[in-house]
Amino acid sequence: MKTYRSEAVVLADGVEYPCTANLEGGTEKVTAKSFADTSQVSGMTDWHGSIDLHSESAAYAVQQADDPQLRIDRTSNFVVTGGNLGTGVLEINGSGAIPFD
């Protein structure tokens, strides 16, 4: 599992929101069997965590966005799964490539 705890940018409905991200993610390894051998191959990629948008209005805008994205080393889509709008902290689950190295 990789971890990332630092600054990031959320893209939501054409607006950039700075945030502090606290994330972890990784790609599972799966054993694949062929006729003669077995090998380890990459399975599903999963990343998740929280983002602190530092304001209620920014958190609300991100929560309401159709396709929010998180940009760190690359840009990846995510969904909001919970959080506290009052504190500006949202829980997220990502899809696609992990946005950090």
C-alpha contacts under 8 A as a table, 3 or more apart, distances in Angstrom:
res1	aa1	res2	aa2	distance
1	M	24	E	6.50
1	M	25	G	5.44
1	M	26	G	4.79
1	M	27	T	7.79
2	K	24	E	5.45
2	K	25	G	5.32
2	K	26	G	5.99
2	K	101	D	7.93
3	T	22	N	7.64
3	T	23	L	5.63
3	T	24	E	4.26
3	T	25	G	6.55
4	Y	21	A	7.06
4	Y	22	N	5.83
4	Y	23	L	5.11
4	Y	24	E	6.24
4	Y	100	F	7.01
5	R	20	T	7.28
5	R	21	A	5.55
5	R	22	N	4.50
5	R	23	L	6.39
6	S	20	T	5.52
6	S	21	A	5.56
6	S	22	N	6.89
7	E	18	P	7.33
7	E	19	C	5.86
7	E	20	T	4.50
7	E	21	A	5.98
7	E	72	I	7.83
8	A	18	P	6.06
8	A	19	C	5.37
8	A	20	T	5.87
8	A	21	A	6.13
8	A	70	L	7.05
8	A	71	R	6.00
8	A	72	I	5.28
9	V	16	E	6.34
9	V	17	Y	5.56
9	V	18	P	4.57
9	V	19	C	5.77
9	V	70	L	5.88
9	V	71	R	5.18
9	V	72	I	6.78
10	V	16	E	5.66
10	V	17	Y	5.02
10	V	18	P	6.32
10	V	19	C	6.98
10	V	62	V	7.76
10	V	68	P	6.88
10	V	69	Q	5.64
10	V	70	L	4.60
10	V	71	R	6.20
11	L	14	G	6.38
11	L	15	V	5.68
11	L	16	E	4.72
11	L	17	Y	6.43
11	L	68	P	5.71
11	L	69	Q	5.08
11	L	70	L	6.29
11	L	71	R	7.46
12	A	15	V	5.35
12	A	16	E	6.56
12	A	17	Y	7.72
12	A	61	A	7.32
12	A	62	V	5.71
12	A	65	A	5.59
12	A	66	D	7.66
12	A	67	D	6.79
12	A	68	P	4.69
12	A	69	Q	6.61
13	D	65	A	5.90
13	D	66	D	7.16
13	D	67	D	7.45
13	D	68	P	7.26
17	Y	53	L	7.08
17	Y	58	A	6.94
18	P	53	L	6.55
19	C	51	I	6.22
19	C	52	D	5.35
19	C	53	L	4.56
19	C	54	H	6.91
20	T	51	I	5.60
20	T	52	D	5.07
20	T	53	L	6.74
21	A	49	G	7.60
21	A	50	S	5.96
21	A	51	I	4.44
21	A	52	D	6.40
22	N	49	G	5.66
22	N	50	S	5.28
22	N	51	I	6.23
23	L	47	W	7.01
23	L	48	H	5.63
23	L	49	G	4.33
23	L	50	S	6.32
24	E	47	W	5.62
24	E	48	H	5.80
24	E	49	G	6.28
25	G	45	T	7.41
25	G	46	D	5.38
25	G	47	W	3.85
25	G	48	H	6.36
25	G	98	I	6.64
26	G	45	T	5.73
26	G	46	D	5.65
26	G	47	W	6.46
26	G	98	I	7.51
27	T	42	S	6.44
27	T	43	G	6.12
27	T	44	M	5.64
27	T	45	T	4.22
27	T	46	D	6.35
28	E	42	S	6.06
28	E	43	G	5.00
28	E	44	M	5.78
28	E	45	T	6.58
29	K	40	Q	6.04
29	K	41	V	5.61
29	K	42	S	4.84
29	K	43	G	5.43
30	V	40	Q	5.48
30	V	41	V	5.31
30	V	42	S	6.12
30	V	43	G	5.70
31	T	38	T	6.57
31	T	39	S	5.59
31	T	40	Q	4.63
31	T	41	V	6.33
32	A	38	T	5.48
32	A	39	S	5.33
32	A	40	Q	6.09
32	A	41	V	6.63
33	K	36	A	7.86
33	K	37	D	6.01
33	K	38	T	4.31
33	K	39	S	6.59
34	S	37	D	5.34
34	S	38	T	6.00
45	T	95	S	7.87
45	T	96	G	7.03
45	T	97	A	7.09
45	T	98	I	7.50
46	D	93	N	7.99
46	D	94	G	6.87
46	D	95	S	7.02
46	D	96	G	7.92
46	D	98	I	7.45
47	W	93	N	6.21
47	W	94	G	5.26
47	W	95	S	7.23
47	W	98	I	6.15
48	H	91	E	7.75
48	H	92	I	5.59
48	H	93	N	4.35
48	H	94	G	5.63
49	G	91	E	5.79
49	G	92	I	5.54
49	G	93	N	6.74
50	S	89	V	6.70
50	S	90	L	5.47
50	S	91	E	4.34
50	S	92	I	5.69
51	I	89	V	5.64
51	I	90	L	5.40
51	I	91	E	6.58
51	I	92	I	7.42
52	D	87	T	7.99
52	D	88	G	5.58
52	D	89	V	4.28
52	D	90	L	6.48
53	L	56	E	7.79
53	L	58	A	6.12
53	L	59	A	5.83
53	L	88	G	5.04
53	L	89	V	6.15
53	L	90	L	7.87
54	H	58	A	7.55
54	H	59	A	7.86
54	H	87	T	6.93
54	H	88	G	5.08
54	H	89	V	7.30
55	S	58	A	5.46
55	S	59	A	6.28
55	S	85	L	7.87
55	S	86	G	7.43
55	S	87	T	6.55
55	S	88	G	4.76
56	E	59	A	5.14
56	E	60	Y	6.07
56	E	85	L	5.15
56	E	86	G	5.12
56	E	87	T	6.25
56	E	88	G	4.88
57	S	60	Y	5.12
57	S	61	A	6.21
57	S	85	L	7.91
57	S	88	G	7.85
58	A	61	A	5.10
58	A	62	V	6.23
58	A	88	G	7.12
59	A	62	V	5.21
59	A	63	Q	6.05
59	A	85	L	5.69
59	A	88	G	5.02
59	A	89	V	6.97
59	A	90	L	6.98
60	Y	63	Q	5.07
60	Y	64	Q	6.16
60	Y	85	L	6.24
61	A	64	Q	5.24
61	A	65	A	6.16
62	V	65	A	5.15
62	V	68	P	6.52
63	Q	80	V	6.12
65	A	68	P	5.82
67	D	77	N	6.82
67	D	78	F	7.46
67	D	79	V	7.75
68	P	77	N	6.01
68	P	78	F	6.11
68	P	79	V	7.06
69	Q	75	T	6.32
69	Q	76	S	5.34
69	Q	77	N	4.32
69	Q	78	F	5.88
70	L	75	T	5.52
70	L	76	S	5.45
70	L	77	N	6.37
70	L	78	F	7.14
70	L	99	P	7.05
71	R	74	R	5.49
71	R	75	T	4.26
71	R	76	S	6.61
71	R	99	P	6.45
72	I	75	T	6.59
72	I	99	P	5.69
72	I	100	F	5.77
73	D	99	P	5.74
73	D	100	F	5.08
73	D	101	D	6.74
74	R	99	P	4.96
74	R	100	F	6.74
75	T	99	P	5.74
76	S	94	G	7.10
76	S	95	S	6.84
76	S	96	G	6.39
76	S	97	A	6.33
76	S	98	I	6.91
76	S	99	P	5.63
77	N	94	G	5.91
77	N	95	S	5.65
77	N	96	G	6.97
78	F	92	I	6.38
78	F	93	N	5.51
78	F	94	G	4.02
78	F	95	S	5.71
79	V	92	I	5.59
79	V	93	N	5.51
79	V	94	G	6.39
80	V	83	G	7.99
80	V	90	L	6.60
80	V	91	E	5.87
80	V	92	I	4.53
80	V	93	N	6.63
81	T	90	L	7.58
81	T	91	E	5.49
81	T	92	I	5.34
81	T	93	N	6.77
82	G	90	L	5.86
82	G	91	E	4.93
82	G	92	I	7.12
83	G	88	G	7.93
83	G	89	V	5.60
83	G	90	L	4.07
83	G	91	E	5.10
84	N	87	T	5.62
84	N	88	G	6.14
84	N	89	V	5.50
84	N	90	L	6.18
85	L	88	G	4.86
85	L	89	V	6.45
85	L	90	L	7.24
86	G	89	V	7.94
94	G	98	I	7.58
95	S	98	I	7.77
98	I	101	D	7.60
